[in-house]
Amino acid sequence: MTRNRRFARETEDDDVAAKTDGVCPLCERPIPPDARQSDHHLIPKLKGGKGGPTVRLHHICHAAIHAHLTETELARAFSTIDALKGHPDIAHFVKWVAAKDPAFHAPTRGRARGRRRR
């Protein structure tokens, strides 16, 4: 399995990934077929979203979501793309990544899990 495919969870099941016409709904850039991509559960599986709606995102966009928000925050207040875009840290990320090539990927620092809130 290639490195890019290890991170991609491709599926033929229409119930698993919402149709995005090859465009990331978060950053609104095209998702090239050979780019890293992920399916994001709008309601985290740990919070009752197993089998719920998912969206296909660039891997870097998905990593940014989980770097800034905990599973609880995602379930309570950020279970839609519009809500995610309204979060200040995610909005800042989207503005930054919008100028990048659609196949761009870089490591995402930080994790929301285990982080102390101030």
N, CA and C atoms as a LAMMPS dump frame, in Angstrom:
ITEM: TIMESTEP
0
ITEM: NUMBER OF ATOMS
354
ITEM: BOX BOUNDS ff ff ff
-5.0000000000000000e+02 5.0000000000000000e+02
-5.0000000000000000e+02 5.0000000000000000e+02
-5.0000000000000000e+02 5.0000000000000000e+02
ITEM: ATOMS id mol type element x y z
1 1 1 N 0.854 -1.172 0
2 1 2 C 0 0 0
3 1 3 C 0.902 1.238 0
4 2 1 N 0.601 2.2 -0.866
5 2 2 C 1.422 3.402 -0.93
6 2 3 C 1.143 4.291 0.271
7 3 1 N 2.062 5.205 0.524
8 3 2 C 1.933 6.119 1.663
9 3 3 C 0.643 6.93 1.568
10 4 1 N 0.323 7.457 0.377
11 4 2 C -0.894 8.256 0.23
12 4 3 C -2.142 7.424 0.465
13 5 1 N -2.141 6.185 0.04
14 5 2 C -3.315 5.339 0.189
15 5 3 C -3.518 4.919 1.643
16 6 1 N -2.437 4.893 2.425
17 6 2 C -2.562 4.5 3.822
18 6 3 C -3.477 5.469 4.566
19 7 1 N -3.456 6.744 4.204
20 7 2 C -4.257 7.754 4.88
21 7 3 C -5.629 7.934 4.232
22 8 1 N -5.783 7.462 3.038
23 8 2 C -7.073 7.627 2.335
24 8 3 C -7.976 6.457 2.674
25 9 1 N -9.203 6.768 2.995
26 9 2 C -10.179 5.715 3.23
27 9 3 C -11.201 5.821 2.12
28 10 1 N -10.926 5.121 1.037
29 10 2 C -11.819 5.197 -0.102
30 10 3 C -12.911 4.157 0.046
31 11 1 N -14.095 4.541 -0.295
32 11 2 C -15.214 3.633 -0.177
33 11 3 C -16.175 3.841 -1.327
34 12 1 N -16.887 2.81 -1.669
35 12 2 C -17.893 2.904 -2.71
36 12 3 C -19.268 3.149 -2.106
37 13 1 N -19.379 3.094 -0.791
38 13 2 C -20.658 3.21 -0.098
39 13 3 C -21.127 4.66 -0.077
40 14 1 N -22.263 4.945 -0.723
41 14 2 C -22.79 6.304 -0.779
42 14 3 C -23.18 6.831 0.592
43 15 1 N -23.501 5.935 1.537
44 15 2 C -23.893 6.363 2.871
45 15 3 C -22.701 6.842 3.692
46 16 1 N -21.493 6.444 3.334
47 16 2 C -20.327 6.786 4.142
48 16 3 C -19.816 8.179 3.831
49 17 1 N -19.683 8.536 2.583
50 17 2 C -19.127 9.845 2.232
51 17 3 C -20.148 10.652 1.448
52 18 1 N -20.383 11.851 1.916
53 18 2 C -21.301 12.741 1.201
54 18 3 C -20.674 13.111 -0.135
55 19 1 N -21.506 13.281 -1.129
56 19 2 C -21.002 13.666 -2.439
57 19 3 C -20.449 15.082 -2.377
58 20 1 N -19.194 15.233 -2.767
59 20 2 C -18.566 16.552 -2.754
60 20 3 C -18.1 16.942 -4.144
61 21 1 N -18.367 16.105 -5.141
62 21 2 C -17.935 16.378 -6.508
63 21 3 C -16.442 16.659 -6.589
64 22 1 N -15.662 15.998 -5.736
65 22 2 C -14.217 16.155 -5.764
66 22 3 C -13.728 17.471 -5.21
67 23 1 N -14.55 18.157 -4.425
68 23 2 C -14.167 19.438 -3.83
69 23 3 C -14.268 19.302 -2.314
70 24 1 N -13.252 19.757 -1.615
71 24 2 C -13.252 19.746 -0.158
72 24 3 C -14.246 20.798 0.337
73 25 1 N -15.256 20.404 1.104
74 25 2 C -16.243 21.383 1.544
75 25 3 C -15.699 22.383 2.559
76 26 1 N -14.579 22.087 3.203
77 26 2 C -14.025 23.012 4.179
78 26 3 C -13.241 24.137 3.504
79 27 1 N -12.255 23.779 2.674
80 27 2 C -11.412 24.805 2.042
81 27 3 C -11.87 25.154 0.631
82 28 1 N -12.8 24.363 0.092
83 28 2 C -13.367 24.564 -1.236
84 28 3 C -12.346 24.474 -2.374
85 29 1 N -11.264 23.72 -2.135
86 29 2 C -10.297 23.416 -3.188
87 29 3 C -10.601 22.029 -3.734
88 30 1 N -10.267 21.757 -4.998
89 30 2 C -10.483 20.4 -5.526
90 30 3 C -9.626 19.383 -4.768
91 31 1 N -10.12 18.168 -4.689
92 31 2 C -9.363 17.08 -4.068
93 31 3 C -8.863 16.179 -5.191
94 32 1 N -7.57 16.254 -5.528
95 32 2 C -7.051 15.368 -6.577
96 32 3 C -7.156 13.908 -6.134
97 33 1 N -7.428 13.007 -7.051
98 33 2 C -7.583 11.592 -6.688
99 33 3 C -6.36 10.998 -6.005
100 34 1 N -5.164 11.504 -6.329
101 34 2 C -3.946 10.949 -5.736
102 34 3 C -3.5 11.696 -4.485
103 35 1 N -4.26 12.698 -4.028
104 35 2 C -3.898 13.465 -2.831
105 35 3 C -4.379 12.741 -1.579
106 36 1 N -3.75 13.05 -0.449
107 36 2 C -4.209 12.51 0.82
108 36 3 C -5.605 13.059 1.095
109 37 1 N -6.494 12.178 1.491
110 37 2 C -7.867 12.573 1.772
111 37 3 C -8.415 11.717 2.895
112 38 1 N -9.428 12.231 3.576
113 38 2 C -10.025 11.536 4.718
114 38 3 C -11.523 11.748 4.722
115 39 1 N -12.23 10.828 5.352
116 39 2 C -13.654 10.996 5.593
117 39 3 C -13.809 11.506 7.021
118 40 1 N -14.503 12.63 7.184
119 40 2 C -14.713 13.225 8.504
120 40 3 C -16.156 12.974 8.94
121 41 1 N -16.336 12.347 10.101
122 41 2 C -17.672 12.173 10.671
123 41 3 C -18.103 13.51 11.25
124 42 1 N -19.187 14.053 10.761
125 42 2 C -19.655 15.347 11.256
126 42 3 C -20.006 15.268 12.743
127 43 1 N -20.531 14.153 13.182
128 43 2 C -20.692 13.878 14.614
129 43 3 C -19.727 12.739 14.911
130 44 1 N -18.742 12.964 15.791
131 44 2 C -17.735 11.926 16.048
132 44 3 C -18.348 10.589 16.44
133 45 1 N -17.72 9.515 15.99
134 45 2 C -18.207 8.175 16.29
135 45 3 C -18.301 7.947 17.794
136 46 1 N -17.345 8.478 18.548
137 46 2 C -17.356 8.304 20.001
138 46 3 C -18.509 9.029 20.674
139 47 1 N -19.122 9.958 19.972
140 47 2 C -20.228 10.742 20.524
141 47 3 C -21.55 10.42 19.851
142 48 1 N -21.66 9.232 19.288
143 48 2 C -22.92 8.781 18.715
144 48 3 C -23.05 8.948 17.217
145 49 1 N -21.973 9.305 16.536
146 49 2 C -22.06 9.542 15.104
147 49 3 C -21.716 8.352 14.23
148 50 1 N -21.552 7.174 14.819
149 50 2 C -21.229 5.992 14.024
150 50 3 C -22.369 5.727 13.054
151 51 1 N -22.042 5.636 11.797
152 51 2 C -23.056 5.438 10.775
153 51 3 C -23.704 6.737 10.329
154 52 1 N -23.289 7.837 10.927
155 52 2 C -23.853 9.138 10.576
156 52 3 C -23.183 9.73 9.348
157 53 1 N -23.568 10.947 9.004
158 53 2 C -23.024 11.566 7.789
159 53 3 C -21.534 11.874 7.896
160 54 1 N -20.848 11.687 6.792
161 54 2 C -19.432 12.031 6.699
162 54 3 C -19.221 12.902 5.469
163 55 1 N -18.11 13.604 5.463
164 55 2 C -17.714 14.39 4.293
165 55 3 C -16.271 14.054 3.956
166 56 1 N -15.952 14.066 2.682
167 56 2 C -14.594 13.814 2.222
168 56 3 C -13.832 15.134 2.249
169 57 1 N -12.676 15.145 2.941
170 57 2 C -11.846 16.338 3.086
171 57 3 C -10.418 16.026 2.691
172 58 1 N -9.645 17.077 2.389
173 58 2 C -8.197 16.901 2.291
174 58 3 C -7.725 16.407 3.655
175 59 1 N -6.695 15.596 3.665
176 59 2 C -6.177 15.086 4.933
177 59 3 C -5.72 16.25 5.826
178 60 1 N -5.1 17.261 5.252
179 60 2 C -4.618 18.393 6.04
180 60 3 C -5.788 19.164 6.668
181 61 1 N -6.906 19.274 5.964
182 61 2 C -8.092 19.951 6.505
183 61 3 C -8.672 19.143 7.665
184 62 1 N -8.725 17.83 7.5
185 62 2 C -9.23 16.95 8.55
186 62 3 C -8.332 17.027 9.783
187 63 1 N -7.02 17.014 9.566
188 63 2 C -6.083 17.098 10.686
189 63 3 C -6.222 18.429 11.426
190 64 1 N -6.456 19.508 10.697
191 64 2 C -6.619 20.82 11.327
192 64 3 C -7.852 20.845 12.228
193 65 1 N -8.932 20.225 11.789
194 65 2 C -10.146 20.167 12.606
195 65 3 C -9.846 19.494 13.937
196 66 1 N -9.201 18.331 13.881
197 66 2 C -8.933 17.577 15.1
198 66 3 C -7.793 18.161 15.922
199 67 1 N -6.975 19.014 15.339
200 67 2 C -5.924 19.691 16.093
201 67 3 C -6.5 20.828 16.94
202 68 1 N -7.617 21.383 16.512
203 68 2 C -8.19 22.542 17.197
204 68 3 C -9.418 22.239 18.041
205 69 1 N -10.092 21.141 17.78
206 69 2 C -11.355 20.858 18.463
207 69 3 C -11.37 19.452 19.045
208 70 1 N -11.935 19.324 20.225
209 70 2 C -12.077 18.005 20.846
210 70 3 C -13.305 17.307 20.268
211 71 1 N -13.424 16.019 20.539
212 71 2 C -14.585 15.258 20.092
213 71 3 C -15.872 15.854 20.681
214 72 1 N -15.822 16.253 21.935
215 72 2 C -16.99 16.837 22.586
216 72 3 C -17.39 18.154 21.928
217 73 1 N -16.415 19.004 21.642
218 73 2 C -16.705 20.277 20.967
219 73 3 C -17.303 20.031 19.583
220 74 1 N -16.752 19.056 18.875
221 74 2 C -17.279 18.732 17.551
222 74 3 C -18.734 18.282 17.645
223 75 1 N -19.041 17.432 18.6
224 75 2 C -20.408 16.916 18.736
225 75 3 C -21.388 17.991 19.179
226 76 1 N -20.969 18.851 20.089
227 76 2 C -21.883 19.844 20.661
228 76 3 C -22.124 21.047 19.769
229 77 1 N -21.055 21.59 19.172
230 77 2 C -21.227 22.884 18.5
231 77 3 C -20.697 22.948 17.071
232 78 1 N -19.966 21.943 16.621
233 78 2 C -19.318 22.034 15.318
234 78 3 C -19.598 20.812 14.452
235 79 1 N -20.874 20.442 14.353
236 79 2 C -21.241 19.234 13.61
237 79 3 C -21.703 19.525 12.182
238 80 1 N -21.424 20.749 11.701
239 80 2 C -21.693 21.086 10.303
240 80 3 C -20.479 21.791 9.729
241 81 1 N -20.383 21.789 8.422
242 81 2 C -19.267 22.478 7.764
243 81 3 C -19.338 23.982 8.041
244 82 1 N -20.539 24.565 8.004
245 82 2 C -20.679 26.001 8.275
246 82 3 C -20.23 26.353 9.69
247 83 1 N -20.564 25.506 10.659
248 83 2 C -20.137 25.748 12.035
249 83 3 C -18.615 25.656 12.141
250 84 1 N -18.026 24.671 11.468
251 84 2 C -16.569 24.543 11.478
252 84 3 C -15.906 25.777 10.877
253 85 1 N -16.441 26.258 9.754
254 85 2 C -15.877 27.444 9.104
255 85 3 C -16.003 28.683 9.994
256 86 1 N -16.976 28.68 10.907
257 86 2 C -17.176 29.814 11.802
258 86 3 C -16.229 29.842 12.995
259 87 1 N -15.545 28.738 13.266
260 87 2 C -14.588 28.701 14.374
261 87 3 C -13.374 29.541 13.982
262 88 1 N -12.907 30.442 14.841
263 88 2 C -11.816 31.354 14.452
264 88 3 C -10.527 30.65 14.014
265 89 1 N -10.137 29.588 14.708
266 89 2 C -8.903 28.883 14.33
267 89 3 C -9.058 28.153 12.995
268 90 1 N -10.211 27.562 12.771
269 90 2 C -10.457 26.866 11.506
270 90 3 C -10.552 27.883 10.371
271 91 1 N -11.213 29.014 10.607
272 91 2 C -11.319 30.066 9.589
273 91 3 C -9.931 30.579 9.206
274 92 1 N -9.063 30.742 10.188
275 92 2 C -7.685 31.179 9.926
276 92 3 C -6.952 30.134 9.085
277 93 1 N -7.115 28.858 9.437
278 93 2 C -6.496 27.778 8.672
279 93 3 C -7.004 27.771 7.236
280 94 1 N -8.328 27.875 7.055
281 94 2 C -8.929 27.833 5.71
282 94 3 C -8.388 28.979 4.856
283 95 1 N -8.276 30.153 5.428
284 95 2 C -7.733 31.302 4.697
285 95 3 C -6.291 31.027 4.263
286 96 1 N -5.505 30.409 5.146
287 96 2 C -4.11 30.108 4.85
288 96 3 C -3.995 29.028 3.767
289 97 1 N -4.758 27.938 3.901
290 97 2 C -4.601 26.81 2.993
291 97 3 C -5.235 27.074 1.624
292 98 1 N -6.142 28.029 1.533
293 98 2 C -6.827 28.311 0.268
294 98 3 C -5.862 28.702 -0.848
295 99 1 N -4.73 29.274 -0.486
296 99 2 C -3.748 29.698 -1.487
297 99 3 C -2.798 28.573 -1.891
298 100 1 N -2.884 27.431 -1.238
299 100 2 C -1.983 26.306 -1.514
300 100 3 C -2.509 25.446 -2.655
301 101 1 N -1.603 24.711 -3.262
302 101 2 C -1.952 23.744 -4.295
303 101 3 C -2.903 22.697 -3.702
304 102 1 N -3.886 22.213 -4.459
305 102 2 C -4.827 21.223 -3.921
306 102 3 C -4.171 19.951 -3.389
307 103 1 N -2.995 19.594 -3.879
308 103 2 C -2.309 18.397 -3.399
309 103 3 C -1.356 18.702 -2.241
310 104 1 N -1.31 19.954 -1.795
311 104 2 C -0.408 20.362 -0.712
312 104 3 C -0.719 19.597 0.569
313 105 1 N 0.337 19.169 1.247
314 105 2 C 0.187 18.55 2.56
315 105 3 C 1.392 18.919 3.4
316 106 1 N 1.144 19.2 4.659
317 106 2 C 2.206 19.476 5.616
318 106 3 C 1.759 18.911 6.954
319 107 1 N 2.692 18.562 7.814
320 107 2 C 2.295 18.059 9.132
321 107 3 C 1.491 19.122 9.889
322 108 1 N 0.504 18.678 10.635
323 108 2 C -0.314 19.578 11.446
324 108 3 C 0.109 19.426 12.891
325 109 1 N 0.473 20.529 13.503
326 109 2 C 0.92 20.484 14.894
327 109 3 C -0.251 20.634 15.839
328 110 1 N -0.079 20.043 17.007
329 110 2 C -1.061 20.228 18.068
330 110 3 C -2.183 19.224 18.005
331 111 1 N -2.731 18.932 19.144
332 111 2 C -3.872 18.035 19.258
333 111 3 C -4.804 18.637 20.282
334 112 1 N -6.076 18.602 20.026
335 112 2 C -7.059 19.116 20.974
336 112 3 C -7.2 18.172 22.167
337 113 1 N -7.037 16.883 21.911
338 113 2 C -7.205 15.897 22.96
339 113 3 C -6.069 16.027 23.978
340 114 1 N -6.416 16.113 25.248
341 114 2 C -5.415 16.16 26.291
342 114 3 C -4.829 17.537 26.525
343 115 1 N -5.275 18.517 25.806
344 115 2 C -4.748 19.872 25.914
345 115 3 C -5.524 20.615 26.99
346 116 1 N -4.851 21.375 27.803
347 116 2 C -5.519 22.179 28.832
348 116 3 C -6.108 23.428 28.213
349 117 1 N -7.316 23.739 28.591
350 117 2 C -7.983 24.959 28.128
351 117 3 C -7.68 26.078 29.104
352 118 1 N -7.502 27.271 28.567
353 118 2 C -7.234 28.435 29.43
354 118 3 C -8.468 29.236 29.603
